[in-house]
Amino acid sequence: MSLFDDFLVRALVAGLGLAITAGPLGCFVIWRRMSYFGDTMAHSALLGVALAFLLDINLMLGVFCVAIIVSLSLIALQSRKAVSTDALLGILSHSALALGLVLVAFMTWVRFDLMGLLFGDILSVSHSDLLLIFGGGAAVLGIIVAMWRPLLAATVNNDLAAAEGLKPETSQLVLMLLMACVIAIAMKIVGILLITAMLIIPAATARWLSATPEGMAAVASIAGMISVSLGLWGSVQFDSPSGPSIVVAALLLFLAAMAAGHIKHGWLAGRK
Amino acid sequence: MALIELEGVGVERQGRWLIRNVDLQIDRGKIVTLIGPNGAGKSTLAKAALGVMPVSEGRVKRSSGLTVGYVPQKLAIDWTMPLTVERLMSLTGSPKKGEVEEALEMVGIPHLKHSGVQQLSGGEFQRALLARAYLRKPDLLVLDEPVQGVDFSGEIALYELIGRIRDQLNCGILLISHDLHIVMAQTDTVICLNGHVCCRGRPEEVAVSPEFQNLFGTLGAPIGIYRHHHDHSHLPDGRVMRSDGSVHDNCCGCGDEEGEGHSHNHDHDHGHHHNHNQGDRA
C-alpha cells in the first residue's frame, strides 16, 4: 500500500501540482489582461468533455483540443473587427458552455457528473490523473522557464520585442497552448467554472508581495499551493465542496496580501 | 555601408496609405531626424524600417546581424507587473556585471536602480529606456519621440546624451520628433515627413549669437533650427498649395500623372485635414 492510495493525499498532490503550474501562467494572464480570454477557453471545456465521449478519446485531450479551437477562432474573429472583443468573448464563452450543456444532455447513454465537471471533483483524482497533471504541469513549467525572456518582453511591449528580434507572435501562440494545457489539467480539480480563479487569484495575491516579474511568478505558485492546502483542509473540516473551498481560500489569501500591501506601501501602491 | 536602406517604401492599411514612396538610408555613426505633424506616418516609417510592420510596397534592406536598440513612442508598463529599473535593463538581453550601473550612470539615473518603473517621472522613464537600449550596444538606435513629456532644458540634456551615445557606440540613430523646427544640432539629415517625404536637409546651428554661447559654452548648442524647403504647403482642407500659388489635390506633381483610378490622392489628407475636422466638431 503506497501513500497515494489515500484519496485525500492524491487530491492534495494533484492540487499542489496544479498550483505550481498555474502560478507563473496566471501572472501572464494578469499582465496581458487575458482573464476573460482564459474564462472563454475554460467554458469551452464542457464541449471538449462531450466531444471526447463521442469520439472516445481521452478527456483531457478533448478539452485541450476544443480550448485551442475556441481560442484560434477568437483570434480569427477579432481581426475581422465586426464585434468588439469583449462582446466576442461573451458570445464565445457562453455559447461554448451552453453548447456543451446541450450536448451532454443529449448523450443519455453516458452518466455525467455535471456538478463535478462544473465545480471540480478533486477527491476523485486517480493515479493516471496524477501522472497527467504532473507530466503536463512539468511540460508547461519547462516551456515557461525556457521561453521566459521572449514571453516577458512581448508582454511588456510587442513592438519592442519584435524590433529586438524576440518574435512576439510565437509568444502569444505559446501562451495560448499553455493555457489550454492548464485548463485541461485543472478541470478535474476546480471545475470548468472556477479554473480562471486558480490562474488569476494567486497571481494577483503575489502582485502585492513582489518587486520583480520572476518574484511574482514564484510567489503566485506558493500562494496557489497554500490555497490548495487550506481549501482542502477546510473542505474536510467543514464538509464543503472541495473546488469552491480552494477558491475561497485563495480569495482569503488575496485579501490578506492586499491588506499587507496597503500597510506597507500605502493605498494603491505602485499605481501612479 | 548603410545599416538600413529603404527604397520607395509604402505602407497601406485598410485602404489608406500611411506612408508612400519613402526613401531612407541610415549609415553607421550618422543621426537621421524624422520630423512631421501628428499622423504623418513617422512611427509607421520607423516600424517599417525595423521590420516590425510589413511594407505594402518598396524594399527594406537591413544589413545582416544588425543589433537594434528601440525606444518605442508608447510604452506603458502595466502596473500589474512589478518591474524595477534594474530588471528593465535586462528585458531583451543579458548585460554583464557592472554594465547596468555604467548605463544608468551614463543617463544620469544611477540612484533609481531599485525603483519601480511605474514610479518614475516622464523624463526619468525616458532616460531608463535610453539606458536599456544603450546597454544592448546596438548598431542602430531607433528613438521614437524620446523627449516626449520632458521640459525644454530636459530636452536639451537628452539631446546631449543622445549625441554622447552616438559618439561612444558609433551607431546609426533614427530620431523621431514632432517638433517641426527645433531639432538636435548634431543631426546629419533631417527628413520632413507627411505621408511622403516633403523635404530633407541639414539643421542650422543656433549657437551663433552670444546669448546662446553664454547658455551652452563654446561647445555650441545641442539644438539646431531646421528651415523647411518645401515647394508646397499643406492647406487645412488637405489640399496642397504649390509655390506658384496654384492649389492641387495633392503634392509632388503625382496627382497630375496618377489621376485615373489610383488611390494616391488619399496620400496627403492626413495631418492637417484631421486637425481641421476636429476643429469643426469642437
Boltz contact constraints between the chains, C-beta under 6 A:
constraints:
  - contact:
      token1: [A, 30]
      token2: [B, 80]
      max_distance: 6.0
  - contact:
      token1: [A, 31]
      token2: [B, 78]
      max_distance: 6.0
  - contact:
      token1: [A, 31]
      token2: [B, 80]
      max_distance: 6.0
  - contact:
      token1: [A, 31]
      token2: [B, 81]
      max_distance: 6.0
  - contact:
      token1: [A, 153]
      token2: [B, 91]
      max_distance: 6.0
  - contact:
      token1: [A, 153]
      token2: [B, 92]
      max_distance: 6.0
  - contact:
      token1: [A, 157]
      token2: [B, 72]
      max_distance: 6.0
  - contact:
      token1: [A, 157]
      token2: [B, 75]
      max_distance: 6.0
  - contact:
      token1: [A, 159]
      token2: [B, 52]
      max_distance: 6.0
  - contact:
      token1: [A, 159]
      token2: [B, 72]
      max_distance: 6.0
  - contact:
      token1: [A, 160]
      token2: [B, 70]
      max_distance: 6.0
  - contact:
      token1: [A, 160]
      token2: [B, 72]
      max_distance: 6.0
  - contact:
      token1: [A, 162]
      token2: [B, 52]
      max_distance: 6.0
  - contact:
      token1: [A, 163]
      token2: [B, 50]
      max_distance: 6.0
  - contact:
      token1: [A, 163]
      token2: [B, 52]
      max_distance: 6.0
  - contact:
      token1: [A, 163]
      token2: [B, 68]
      max_distance: 6.0
  - contact:
      token1: [A, 163]
      token2: [B, 70]
      max_distance: 6.0
  - contact:
      token1: [A, 164]
      token2: [B, 68]
      max_distance: 6.0
  - contact:
      token1: [A, 164]
      token2: [B, 92]
      max_distance: 6.0
  - contact:
      token1: [A, 166]
      token2: [B, 92]
      max_distance: 6.0
  - contact:
      token1: [A, 210]
      token2: [B, 82]
      max_distance: 6.0
  - contact:
      token1: [A, 211]
      token2: [B, 82]
      max_distance: 6.0
  - contact:
      token1: [A, 211]
      token2: [B, 84]
      max_distance: 6.0
  - contact:
      token1: [A, 212]
      token2: [B, 82]
      max_distance: 6.0
  - contact:
      token1: [A, 212]
      token2: [B, 87]
      max_distance: 6.0
  - contact:
      token1: [A, 213]
      token2: [B, 81]
      max_distance: 6.0
  - contact:
      token1: [A, 216]
      token2: [B, 82]
      max_distance: 6.0
  - contact:
      token1: [A, 270]
      token2: [B, 79]
      max_distance: 6.0
  - contact:
      token1: [A, 270]
      token2: [B, 118]
      max_distance: 6.0
  - contact:
      token1: [A, 271]
      token2: [B, 79]
      max_distance: 6.0
  - contact:
      token1: [A, 272]
      token2: [B, 118]
      max_distance: 6.0
